[in-house]
Amino acid sequence: METVRQMQSFGICVTYTYPIASGMVFATLLVCCCSSLNIRARPVVQNSPFLSIWNAPTELCTERTGVQLDMNIFSFIGSTLKTSTGQNITLFYPDRLGYYPYKNEITGEALNGGLPQLSLLENHLKKAKEDIQFYIPSDEQFGLAVIDWENWRPVWIRNWGSKDIYRQESIELVQQRDLSLSEAEARIIAKMEFEAAAKSIMLESLKLGIEMKPNRLWGYYLYPDCYNYDYKQNPYNYTGTCLDIEIERNNELNWLWEKSTALYPSIYLETALRSSRNAQLFVRNRVQEAIRISYVSNATHPLPVFVYTRPVFTDVYEEYLSQDDLVNTIGESAALGASGIVIWGDMNLTQNKNTCRTLDNYLRRTLTPYLINVTMAARICSQVLCRDSGACVRKKGNSSDYLHLNPENIVIQMTKDGKYTLQGQPAFQDLQMFIEKFDCHCYAGQSCEPRADINDIHYLHVCISEDICIQISSNALSNIEDSEEKILSNRTVFSLLSQSKVTLSAHPEIEDFQSTFGNNILNITIPKHSTVTAVTRYDLEANDTRTSSSSSSFKITMFNLLSLILILRTLIQMTYESENILFSGCV
């Protein structure tokens, strides 16, 4: 039976048949592993395979310091303050949900009985009911509900270190009732009592929340965990692998996975993992274990996995994660098939005006652009590969293939008013990469036919906000089907932003200008007028239409140089009418 449970935990279907004549029991394995594992939880937000969620008390920046943070990229936003209610992500700490039994690790004081087996479950659930209604007053509002109880762990053997006090006091409790028991005998009884009580309070609290607020996705923070924390002890040979014993212990918690409606693993980084391969391995294995467990309750309707991360390192709260660290955390989570990322922060982020300004700068320059990158790439891949009916998941789990936009073809820019825009569009090779490197995991309960041929694509229109969109028409892709040779992509895009204090008339000398260099065409188009307050963008696009057999890097370079010369000449002609020219490009 243990073997059967393990197979079920990996999404393998097991059917029993009982021949009456022989009385023998046969177990028939239905090979549905692959089909089950190619299913993903439905998106929480329609057509959003990967969500960004904010869970930090950053409203304090606005209230206390006047620093306004741009949170538009986040689908859900929730504060961690005890006074915050009615949010679409709610975090229940020990003092916010019933009478959670635990011991103060500093003073040793026992609260609510101290041990799970000493708590009064009925009283706890009565108080928990009041707390749930207080923090989530609406029955209709959809969102996340996360219980954060970390003082003890429901699996006895995992209460090591500072948590060993729960084991020792459980043993003492048994010995006080029966002095004739040896320590070994008392330990066996204590383990049974502790685990039974821990299971009861965790399970009943979860069931109460789901019953009261079924529109919330309920689960426990840091569950599952695979305890792959040995990167300091073994930094040069670290693999990040979840040990078999830890996987077995996670299987002992199937009662929890079967009742949860979402999983909330954690991938917080210490500075020991800063910008390292070990960080990638640490995160990868933890997310993969959560994905495995998401199939336990129902292999055809897996649980959504929302991965908790932090914008700073856990041991140096002043140091923010770099771009590489974001790839190793958020990028890994998205590529492996997580439903979203939850970015958690405490009051260290909002202590004063300086910390708020630092956070604001980090959001604008680093975090938000990267979230736009991953979110848009996930949306494009979903439309290309899954026809909007599934999510893209890395084919090779241990590869370094990510859901990223190609920076050579698409540039994320921030305008002067603080909004973000995308310049450019994905090339044929970018879309082909999605098909080659990723599988389509169809959303549970939806009809889904993964796309195998990129030439089937005739139109793409993807938006992650009102201002951040990518659209590709059939005309832009029409040459793909007819060409027998691979087209060499040499698309050069320049954007010129001109802010003028006068009204500009059209520029007849450059309007609809077209110049040809062999098979290359340079187009310049400008608007008719630019008013006092408007920002005008002059889009210049150079296309090399030759195939790879007729092009050379030297010719491409010469074409780019000629394009730049022509652009500079045009700029000189425009300087008498325009001021503050901003030039940005991607060659």
Sequence and secondary structure as in RCSB ss.txt:
>XXXX:A:sequence
METVRQMQSFGICVTYTYPIASGMVFATLLVCCCSSLNIRARPVVQNSPFLSIWNAPTELCTERTGVQLDMNIFS
FIGSTLKTSTGQNITLFYPDRLGYYPYKNEITGEALNGGLPQLSLLENHLKKAKEDIQFYIPSDEQFGLAVIDWE
NWRPVWIRNWGSKDIYRQESIELVQQRDLSLSEAEARIIAKMEFEAAAKSIMLESLKLGIEMKPNRLWGYYLYPD
CYNYDYKQNPYNYTGTCLDIEIERNNELNWLWEKSTALYPSIYLETALRSSRNAQLFVRNRVQEAIRISYVSNAT
HPLPVFVYTRPVFTDVYEEYLSQDDLVNTIGESAALGASGIVIWGDMNLTQNKNTCRTLDNYLRRTLTPYLINVT
MAARICSQVLCRDSGACVRKKGNSSDYLHLNPENIVIQMTKDGKYTLQGQPAFQDLQMFIEKFDCHCYAGQSCEP
RADINDIHYLHVCISEDICIQISSNALSNIEDSEEKILSNRTVFSLLSQSKVTLSAHPEIEDFQSTFGNNILNIT
IPKHSTVTAVTRYDLEANDTRTSSSSSSFKITMFNLLSLILILRTLIQMTYESENILFSGCV
>XXXX:A:secstr
 HHHHHHHHTT EEEEE  TTT   EEEEE  HHHHHTEE   SSTT SSEEEEES THHIIIII      TT S
EEE   TT  S SEEEE GGGSS   EE TTT  EETTSSGGGS HHHHHHHHHHHHHHH   SS  EEEEE   
SS SSGGG  GGGHHHHHHHHHHHHHH TTS HHHHHHHHHHHHHHHHHHHHHHHHHHHHHH TTEEEEEBTBS 
    TTTTSSSS      HHHHHHHHTTHHHHHH SSBB B    GGGTTSHHHHHHHHHHHHHHHHHTTSS TT
S   BEEEE SB SS TT B  HHHHIIIIIHHHHHT SEEEEE  GGGGSSHHHHHHHHHHIIIIIHHHHHHHH
HHHHHHHHHHHTTSEEEEESSTTS       TTTEEEEE TTS EEEEE   HHHHHHHHHHEEEEEETTS    
   GGG   EEEESSSS EEEE HHHHHHHHH SS B    EEEEEEEE SS B   TTTTTEEEEETTEEEEEE
  S B TT EEEEEEEEEE  BTTT  HHHHHHHHHHHHHHHHHHHHHHTTT  S EEEEE 
